[in-house]
């Protein structure tokens, strides 16, 4: 896979990001790209994808960061296809949202008076 094919695959799967495929030093067997979503001058989301090939085995590493240019990477997920790596990252965030949402609701309900109905 070359840089053009990598960009096409990224754009096909995640068209909502503006993708930049980075130059790879000569002799290296990986491709890396960064996708950003922004609103005006505000960066809303950043995704980084690295495609590695070693011993005829291809892996994709996807990681993402939140708001701002200096935001820390939140999570990394690696899989054998681009689609599965990105989907695994999304599934992780959905799982964490459900987990933390459940805890937030439990705390909110515990603050209500005994006779009140939770909103």
C-alpha positions, 0 to 999 in steps of 0.5 A: 500500500502506498501513501495515496491508497492509504489516504483513499482508504482513510477518507473512505472510512472516515470522511469527516476528518481532514487527513494528512499522510506523513512522509515515511523515512526511506527504508521504513515499513510503516505509513502514518496519518493524522485526521483532524476535525475542526470548527473555525480555529478550534480543533475538536478531534484528532485521530492518528493511524499507523499502518505497520507491515512486518513479516507479511503481517499488516496491523493498524494502530488507531489513537485519538485525542480530544479538544485542542492541539495539545490534547493528550492521547485518550486511547490506542487500539490495534487490529489487523484491518483499518476498519476494525482498528477504528471501530475498536476505538469507537467501541471503547469510547462507547463502553466508557461513556456507558460506564461513566454515564451509569455512575453519574446517574447513580450519584445524581439519583442518590442526591435526590430526596427519597420521595422525589422522582429522578429527571 
